Amino acid sequence: FVVDSAGDSSQSALNRPILHSTWRNTLSSPATHSLGEFKGVCGLKCIECCFISDKTSSMSPRKHKASPQVKDEEAKQTSSVIQSPCKMHFIEDRDCITFLYFRVCAVEPVPEGTVVCDQSSKKWKLVELLWQTELDLTYAVCQANQHGDSNDCKYMLRLGAKEGYLFNEQNFHLRAAKPDAVEKWLKLHKLDFLGIPSCVGFGLHEAYRFLVFPSMGDTLQTVMDEGNNTLSEKAVIQLALRLLDALEFIHEKEYAHADIHAGNIYINTDSYTEVFLSGFGHAFRFCPGGKHVEYRQGSRTAHQGNINFISVDSHKGAGPSRRSDLQSLGYCMLYWMTGSLPWSQLSQTSSAIAAEKERYISDINGLLSGHYKQKKASGALQKYLSNVMSLQYTEKPDYTLLKAGLHESLQKMGGSLKESLNLQVTHIPIFT
């Protein structure tokens, strides 16, 4: 997957909310422009597209389980209709044509039953394709010498382009999130659980890279899609506290996540007490060797990540830092509670969304007021946002203070972190 930073790079495949993230949505879209498919140098199928604006996009890339009907349709149609207001220019790239702004590599499903071999020579059988986005596929897998259906699988495998975002995610897990490091953190901080996935295997298969994890349940986005797409304040605070534990860990390991949204959060649906932060494809090492990187706009490709939830720093192409993750979590909390964000009705251009976010950094009351017309805004969220929006780029947040404020509100609601998450909406917030 290639992204060029020229012009308005908000059109990258990952952060463009108008690019439908599942075949279920893609196949129902009318083909308003012709598409040309060809093999790119990456070995995957590339797609040429012409685009127009579409305001009806979802707020985050959604991962849905693949139904038999969808799987049948995938075999017949493997192209996506992508829309954008930008003018496309072409440049030559060996034997294929590449967009000046981006090239989308549609990751084609690997047949179920395929066996792949990881770096330790352990063999994994792809049992069932669970869901897919434009950039990766997620399978239920088991060790090749075992038999059973997807219900018996205790592992999941994510598969994407060999040189794509999974390469960065693999490096993050090898450098910062080894199981022994997580176990040491648990003992040091006297925690019962930390939502950092354990990568138990990785390797290459043809033109693909894959990572293997123990099964984590369903994504939060999947759970929300099955309901009203909003959560109670109590559930949001419980989620935020669990995610803050995970963020404090990765920040201490010198990394920022840089792409927090419901599609990258997993819920263990057996107990509803375990919350995992996944999807480290955009993870950035902001403090290599203990020295924080300097703030420099344009040092990275701008607008990387889910465009509705990334920080202003990421919009400007500055390396995301600790404050970036905490601000993104604040946007997520507001969206989970109300089902909307101030910029959700904009033209979805990256510059317009970035401008709105920057305007609200110093106006927390304004950020919340449009979503709570006839009821008082969440005091816990207001206090959290006030703290994280005032952080300096290199500043180390006071995680204890942030969690204490949320804990206090949770206790007033009669809740605790030991109880199961109630992800059923008990009220519909009033918002615009």
N, C-alpha and C positions, 0 to 999 in steps of 0.2 A: 504494500500500500504506500503510495507516494503522495505527499502534500507539498505544494510549492507555496512559499510565503508571499509571493507577489500579489499585489492587489488586495482584495477583500478575502482573506483566507478563511472566512467563516464557512466557506462551502466545503470544508473537509468532510469526509463521509461520516466521521464519528460524531461531530458536533452539530451537524446540520439537522435540526429537528424535523424538517420537511421530508427527509429521506426516511421512508417507512422502514422499520427495523425488523419486520418479520415477513415471511412469504405470505402469510395470511392477509396482511394489509396490502402488500405489494400487488398481489394478483387481482385484487378487487379494484385497483386503480385504473382508470381509462388511459390508454396509451395516446397521449396528446402529441407526442413527438416520436419520430423513428429512433430506434436504437441500433447501434452497430456493435457486434460482439467480435472479439478477436483475442488471440492468445498474446499476453504480455510477456515481458522478459522474466517476470516473477514466476511464470509457469501456471498461473491461475487465469481464469477467464476475466478479461477486462471489458468494461462497458463504456461506449461513447454515448453522451447524452446532451440534449439541449433543454433549457429550463425556463420555467415561469414561476412566479411567486405563488405560495400556497399558505394560507393562514390557518388551515384546519389541522395542523400537525399536533402530535402528542407532545407532552412536556418532557418526556425522557424516552430514550431508546428502550423499548419493551421487549422482553424475552418471553415468548409464549411456547408452550409445549406444542410439538408438531403432531397434528392429527393425521390419521391415515389419508384423509382427503387432501390435506396440504401436501403430504409426501408424494401423492400421485401427481398433483399439479406441478410440484417442483421438477419432476422428470420431464414435463412438457414445456415448462417455461422457466428460464433461469435468468431473466433480465429484470431490472427494476426501473421504474419510471422515477426520475429524479428531477426536482424543479428548483429553480433559483433565478434571481433577477440578473445574474451576472452575464457578461458577454464572454463566450469561451474562445480561446485561442489555442491553436495546436502547434506542437513542436515535434520533430522527429526524435524517436528514441529507439535506435536499432531497428527491429523489424515490426514495431508497433507504434501507433500514434498516441501521444500523451497529452493530456490537458496541461496548459500552463499553470492552472490553479490546482488541479488534482487529477488523480486517476483512481477509479473505484475498482478494486479487485473483488469480484463476487466469489466468496468462498463456496465452492460446490461441495455438497455432502459426500462424504466417504461412505460406501455401502455398509450397512449394518452387518455384523459378522466379521468384518475386517479385523485382523490382529496386528497390533503395532508393538514395537519393542522399544523400551526406554533405555536410558543411559546405563542402567545397571543390569541390562539384559533381561529384565522382567517383561513378560508379554501380557498385553491387555487386549481384551476382546470388546469391540464396540457393539453393545447389545441393543441400544435404542437411541435414536436422535431425539433429544428432549426439546431443544429449542435452538434457534439460530438468529444471529444478527448479520449485518453485511460483512462484518469483520471476523466473526468466529462462530464455531459450532460447539454445542455442548451435548455430550453423549453420556448415558448411563453405561458404565463399563464394569467388567469383572476380570479377575486374572484368568488367563487363557485356559488354564487347566480346570477351571470351575464351570459348572453349568447352571442355568437358571434364567428366568426372565428379568426384566428391568426392576421388578419389585424386590428381587434378591440382591441386586447390585448395591454394594456399599461404597462405590467410588464413582466419581464423575470425571470426565476428560474434556478439556477445552482445546479446540484445534483451530489454528488460523494460519495465515501466511508465514512462511519460514522467517522472513525478515520483517515481519509486522510488529504490532504492539506486544505480542506474547513474548518476544525476545526481551523487551524491557522488563516485562513482568517476571520472567524467569530470573533475570539478573537480580531483581529486587528480592525475590524469595531466597536466592542463594547467598546474598550479601547480608540481608537484614532480618529475615523472618524464619530462620532455621528453628526446628522444634525445640532444641535445647535452649535457644535464646528466649523463646516464649515461656518455657517452663521456668527458667531462671527469673523472668519478670513476674510470673505468677507468685512465686515464693517471696520475692522481694517486696511486692506490694500487697501480699496476703489476699490475692484474688482467687475466686473459685473458677473463673472462666475469663478468657480473653479471645475476642472474635477475630483472630488472625488465622486464615486458612493455612493448613499444613500441606505443602507441595511434596507429595510422596514419590513423584516420578516425572521425568520430562524427556523429550527426545524429538527426533525428526522422522517424518514419514512422507516420502516423495517430496512434494513441494510444500509440505506443511510442517509446522512446529506444534507440539502438543504439551500440555501440562496435566498432571493427574492429581486430584484432591479427594479426600474422603467426602462422601455426600454431605451437603450442607443444608438441604431442604429446597425451598422455593425462594425466588427473589421476592423482595418486598413489593416490587412493581407487579408481579404476578398476583400476589395476595390482594393488592389494592385494586387491581383490574376486576377481580371477582366481586368487589363490593362497590361502594359509591365513590371510590378514588379519594376519599378523605379519611382521616383518623381522628380519634378523640385526643384532646390535649394530654390526657394522662398517658396514652399509648405513645405519643410523640416524645414526651419527656423520658419515658422508659427507653425508647430507642436511642435518643440522643445521649443518655448516660452510658449506655453500652458502647456506642460508637466513640464517645470521648475517651473511654479506656483504650480502645484500639488505636485511636489517633495519637494519644500520648505516647504509646509504645513506638509507633513508626516514626514519630517526630524525634524521639530520643535516639532512634537509630539513624537519624540525619536525613530522613526521607519525608516528602509530602506526597499525599495520595493524588491530588490534583483532578479527580473526576468523581466526586461523591454525588450519587443520585440513587434512586430506588432500584434501578436495574443492577447496581453493583453491591447491593446489600442482600444477604441471604438470611432467611428465618428458618430455624429448625422447626418444622411443622409437627414433629413428634411431641415436643414439650412447650414450644413457643416461649422458651426462656433464653435460648442461645441466638445471638445476632452476630453474623460474620460480615466483615468489610472485605470485599473482594475487588477484582478488576483493577490491578495495579499497572495497567498498560501505559499510563501517563505519569507514573511515579517519578519524582524528581529529587535528586540528592542535593538539597539546598545547603548542606553544611559539611562538605567533604573534609575529612581530617580535623573536624572541630572548628573550621573557619567558615562562617556564613558567607554565601555568595553576595555580591553587591547587587543592588537594585539596578537593573538595566533593561529598559524597554526594547523589545525587538531582539532580545538574546535567544528567544525560542520562537517557534511558530505561534502566532497570535491565535486566540480563540480555541485552543485545544481543549477537548473535553465536552461534556454536555453543556451547550451554550446557555441554557436557562439557569444553570446552577454554579457555573465556574465563577471564580473571583474576578475582580477588576484587574488584578495583577496578571492573571492568565489571559484576559482579553487584550492586554497591552503587550503581550509577548514577553513579560518578565518571568523569570523562574518562580514558580509557586513556592511559597514558604509556609510556615505554620499558620499564619493568619489567613492565608488563602483557604486552607482546609476548613478552618473554623467558620469563616464567612460562608463558604459553600454549605456547610451543615446548617447554618442559620436560614439560608434560602430554602433548603429542603424542609426544615421544620415548618416554616411559614406555608409552604405549598402543601405539605401533608395535612396541616390543620385546616386549610381553607380551600384547597383545590385550585388555587390561582396565584399568580404573581403579577406585580404591576406591569411587567413587560410582556405578559403572555398574549396581549391583544395587539402588540406592535406588528410591524411588517416582517418581523423575525430576522431582520438584517443584524449582523453582529455589532455594527457601529451603534445602532439605535438601542439595542439591549445594553451594551456597555455604558452608554451615556446615562441611561436610566439607573443602572446600578451605582454609578459614580455619584449621581445626584442624591441618592438615598443614603450614602455612607454617613453623611452628617445630618440626616433627617430621619431618624428611626420612627418618630411619631407619624411622619408622612408615609413611610413605608408600610406601616400597619393600619393607618386610618382608613384606607380604601377597602380594607377587607373585613372590618368590624364596624358596620353601620349602626346596628341597634344593640350591640353588646360590647362589654369592655374587652379590650385587647388582652391577650395572654400576658400577664405580668412576668411570668417566667421567661417567655420568649423575648419580651421587650428588654429585660435586664441582660439576658444573654447577648442579644444583638448590640446593645450599647457597649458592652465590654469588648466584643471581638472587632467591632468596626473601628474602635479607637486604637487598636494595636498598631505598632510600627512594624515595618517590613521585617526587621531582624529580631524583633522582640520575642522573648520566650513567654508564652501565655501562662497565666496562673490557673492551671488545670483544676487545682483544688478549689479555688474560688468559683470557677465556672460550674463545676459539678455540685458544689454546696448549694448554689442558688437553685439549681434544678431539683436537687434532693429535697430542699425545703418545700418547694411547690408540690412535689410528688407526695410528700408526707401529709400535707394539708388536704390532699385529695384521698387520703387513706390508702395510698398505693406504696409498693416497694419493688425493688429489683428482683426479689426472690419469687414473686408471683408471675404467672404466665402472662404474656402479652395478650391483651384483648384488642384485636385488630378489627373488630366490628364497630362501625360508627354508631354512636348513641345520639348524635345530634347532627344537624346540617348547619355549618357556620353560615352566617350572612355575609356575603362578599360581593364585590363587583367583578 
